[in-house]
Amino acid sequence: MTTQFTYAEIKAAQQRISPYIRRTPQFELELDTSLRVSAKLENLQLSGSFKIRGALNTVLSLSEAELKRGLVTASGGNHGMGVATAGALTRTPTTIYLPENTPQSKIDKLRKVATEVVVQGAVWDDANALALAAAETGRCYIHPFADVRVLAGQGTLGMEILQDAPDLDVLLVAIGGGGLISGVATAVKTLKPDIKVIGVEAVGAPTLKESIDAGTLVTLEKIETKAGTLAPRRSADINFRIISELVDDIVLVTDPEMKSAAEWLWENVGLGVELSAAAAVAALRAGSFQPDPDANVGVIICGAGPDGFPAT
């Protein structure tokens, strides 16, 4: 598998997946900070998050012989749902490995779509080791953030954002393993080189921030966040290289800040999102990132979930 990644691959991915995915809306939010932001609502995407883009682009790139072998991956939930949905669309068997910190609601949802769901391992990295071992039996492994086909699919988000909001000066993007921001940054920096791309990580899982600060990939000793989709202990070379080159800064948000942002999105806009999907909004509400007063700011609301719902 090549590790070279270009904008041409994003354009090809858009042509490949556009008949199957939703063109999600760009929606203007007026935050309680009085800041207006343009939000890309990928919580309304097929499968519940942006992850279907990369998963589907990868699956549609496979040969019939590869599809017959079946698909396997490890996920915090959203990538697994993307792969399972892509498998259902192509009638391909799917096996999804999930870490034990995956919310039960995501496990239950995946079991309705995937052929097999295995919950094992403390964090994503542990589940991924099991998925890689399963791939040795012949199944086709789809990495959630270090496959150029996945990055190209995620990059289609950047194309859509600038088509719908061409005046953006700054775009905030949540970071887990780095697949979303790698694809999106490649797209938007190609189309508009002067746009700023700001990554947002959880305080309890600063995988890329620590790597960028160290100048090399680091492996976190532990994960201390409930935002499971933002929580690999280690990223990958291709993501580190792209983020180092194209992302202007990475800021951190706490779990309570993400929870507060998710609650605000539910109470004020009616959007049901997970913690990670509220990370970009949290960075603005908490002041982790403070844009210039006259800047046009965009955020990606990357996945649906119940984290903003009132306790019952």
Summary of the structure (lengths in Angstrom):
residues: 312
radius of gyration: 17.7
end to end distance: 47.2
largest distance: 55.3
contacts: 1217
relative contact order: 0.16
helix: 46%
strand: 17%
